[in-house]
Amino acid sequence: MSLEFISLENIQEIAHQYGYWAVFLGILLENLGIPIPGETVTLVGGFLAGSHELNYWLVLGDAIAGAVIGGIFGYWVGRIGGWSMLVRLGSLFRISETRLLNIKEQFSDNAAKAVFFGRFLALLRIFAAPLAGIAEMPFGKFCLYNLAGASTWASVMVTLAFFAGRIISLEQLVAWVSKFAIAALLIVVAIIAIPLWLEARQVNRTAGE
């Protein structure tokens, strides 16, 4: 999710003006939960590298560094104050603390996958690190998967923009990547939600007998 008033043209202008700093800060701020379109900034950086305006390896290094550092900050935000905030939000939506504890336990079992693959999913890229902190995922384990996920994600995004930018327009590339991230998120939500719905339905049916 990004700030709507930051258009692709504005991002390109910022990337032209600030270069590697734009890539680094863009993805770092997004990982801190600030609605900056970090993914788009990274794609623009790869695109500019493909047109020889920036260096591919420096863009890639900045994207990885921004994602890793942002993820670490996000983790500690979740670890230090995330649970109390989540409980307060849960009370607003009438979700009991017991239910939140169950959700926390379920996420904890899949935290490593969420941190790694979450980089490629809309919204989860922002919230995976704080959720890992809330779930009290061991910090060393988090750092390992955070680095692996950030490196894989950045390599795919920067390389894709580097080469695909020579074939299709930047606007089309950004649109395709955004649609993929949203579609992947919906698929993951369906995979998680449908079994839970079926389980709840079975419990209600059993209770009614």
C-alpha positions in Angstrom: 0.0 0.0 0.0 1.5 3.4 -0.9 0.7 7.0 -0.7 -1.5 7.7 -3.6 -0.2 11.2 -4.3 3.3 9.7 -5.0 2.9 9.0 -8.7 5.3 6.9 -10.7 6.6 10.1 -12.3 7.3 11.6 -8.9 9.2 8.5 -7.9 11.2 8.6 -11.1 12.1 12.2 -10.4 13.1 11.4 -6.8 15.2 8.5 -8.0 16.9 10.6 -10.6 17.7 13.3 -8.0 18.7 11.1 -5.1 19.8 7.9 -6.8 20.9 5.2 -4.4 19.6 7.0 -1.3 16.1 6.9 -2.8 16.3 3.1 -3.2 17.7 2.6 0.3 15.3 4.9 2.1 12.3 4.0 0.1 12.4 0.3 1.1 13.6 1.0 4.6 10.7 3.4 5.3 8.2 0.9 3.8 9.5 -1.8 6.2 9.0 0.6 9.1 5.3 0.7 8.2 5.4 4.1 6.6 3.2 4.0 3.4 6.1 4.6 1.0 6.0 2.6 -2.3 9.3 0.9 -1.6 8.7 -1.9 -4.2 8.1 0.7 -6.9 11.2 2.7 -5.9 13.3 -0.5 -6.1 11.9 -1.3 -9.6 12.7 2.2 -10.7 16.2 1.8 -9.4 16.6 -1.4 -11.4 15.2 0.2 -14.5 17.7 3.1 -14.2 20.5 0.6 -13.8 19.3 -1.1 -17.0 19.5 2.2 -18.8 23.1 2.7 -17.3 22.0 5.7 -15.2 22.8 3.8 -12.0 25.0 0.9 -11.1 23.2 -2.5 -10.9 25.3 -3.8 -7.9 24.9 -0.5 -5.9 21.1 -0.5 -6.5 20.9 -4.1 -5.4 23.1 -3.5 -2.3 20.9 -0.5 -1.3 17.7 -2.5 -1.8 19.0 -5.4 0.3 20.4 -3.1 3.0 17.2 -1.0 3.2 15.0 -4.1 3.5 17.2 -5.8 6.1 17.6 -2.7 8.3 13.9 -1.8 8.0 13.0 -5.4 8.9 15.1 -5.3 12.0 13.5 -2.1 13.2 10.1 -3.5 12.4 10.9 -6.6 14.4 11.8 -4.7 17.5 8.8 -2.4 17.2 6.7 -5.6 17.3 8.7 -7.2 20.0 8.7 -4.2 22.4 5.2 -2.7 22.0 3.4 -4.7 19.4 1.5 -7.1 21.6 -0.1 -4.5 23.8 -1.1 -2.5 20.7 -2.6 -5.7 19.2 -4.6 -6.4 22.3 -6.0 -2.9 22.3 -7.0 -3.2 18.6 -8.5 -6.6 19.3 -10.7 -5.1 22.0 -12.0 -2.5 19.6 -13.1 -5.3 17.2 -14.3 -7.6 20.0 -11.5 -10.1 19.5 -10.7 -11.8 22.8 -7.1 -12.0 24.1 -7.4 -15.8 24.1 -8.2 -15.7 20.4 -5.3 -13.4 19.8 -3.0 -15.8 21.7 -4.1 -18.6 19.4 -3.5 -16.5 16.3 0.0 -15.6 17.8 0.8 -19.2 18.3 -0.3 -20.1 14.7 1.8 -17.3 13.3 4.8 -18.3 15.4 4.7 -21.8 13.8 5.0 -20.2 10.4 7.0 -17.1 11.2 10.0 -18.1 9.2 8.0 -18.7 6.1 6.2 -15.4 6.6 9.4 -13.4 7.0 11.0 -15.0 3.9 8.0 -15.2 1.5 6.2 -12.1 2.9 8.6 -9.9 0.9 6.7 -10.9 -2.3 3.2 -10.3 -0.9 1.4 -6.9 -0.8 1.0 -5.6 2.8 2.8 -8.6 4.4 6.1 -7.1 3.3 5.3 -4.3 5.7 3.8 -6.3 8.6 5.8 -9.6 8.6 8.7 -8.2 10.7 6.5 -6.6 13.4 4.4 -9.7 13.5 7.6 -11.8 13.9 8.5 -9.6 16.9 5.0 -10.0 18.4 5.3 -13.7 18.0 8.7 -13.6 19.8 10.5 -15.3 17.0 14.1 -15.8 18.2 16.1 -12.7 16.9 18.9 -14.8 15.4 16.5 -16.9 13.5 14.6 -13.8 12.4 17.9 -12.1 11.1 18.7 -15.2 9.1 15.3 -15.4 7.3 15.1 -11.6 7.1 18.5 -11.4 5.3 17.6 -14.4 3.0 14.2 -13.0 2.1 15.5 -9.5 1.6 18.3 -10.7 -0.6 16.0 -12.9 -2.7 13.3 -10.3 -3.1 15.7 -7.5 -4.0 17.6 -9.7 -6.5 14.4 -10.6 -8.2 13.0 -7.0 -8.3 16.2 -5.3 -9.4 17.1 -7.9 -12.0 13.6 -8.0 -13.3 13.5 -4.3 -13.8 17.1 -4.3 -15.2 16.3 -6.7 -18.0 12.5 -6.4 -18.5 12.8 -2.6 -18.5 14.5 -2.9 -21.9 11.5 -4.7 -23.4 8.4 -3.2 -21.7 7.6 0.2 -20.3 8.3 0.9 -16.6 4.6 1.7 -16.1 3.6 -1.8 -17.4 6.3 -3.5 -15.3 5.2 -1.8 -12.1 1.5 -2.7 -12.8 2.3 -6.4 -13.4 4.4 -6.7 -10.3 1.7 -5.0 -8.2 -1.0 -7.3 -9.5 1.2 -10.3 -8.8 1.8 -9.2 -5.2 -1.9 -8.6 -4.6 -2.9 -11.9 -6.3 -0.3 -13.8 -4.2 -1.6 -12.2 -1.0 -5.2 -13.2 -1.9 -4.1 -16.8 -2.6 -2.3 -17.0 0.8 -5.3 -15.5 2.6 -7.6 -18.1 0.9 -5.2 -21.0 1.8 -5.3 -19.9 5.5 -8.9 -18.7 5.8 -10.7 -21.6 4.0 -9.5 -24.4 6.3 -10.2 -22.2 9.4 -13.8 -21.5 8.1 -14.3 -25.2 7.4 -13.0 -26.1 10.8 -15.3 -23.6 12.5 -18.2 -24.8 10.5 -17.5 -28.4 11.5 -17.3 -27.4 15.2 -20.6 -25.6 15.0 -22.2 -28.5 13.3 -20.9 -30.9 15.9 -22.0 -28.6 18.7 -25.5 -28.5 17.2 -25.9 -32.3 17.2 
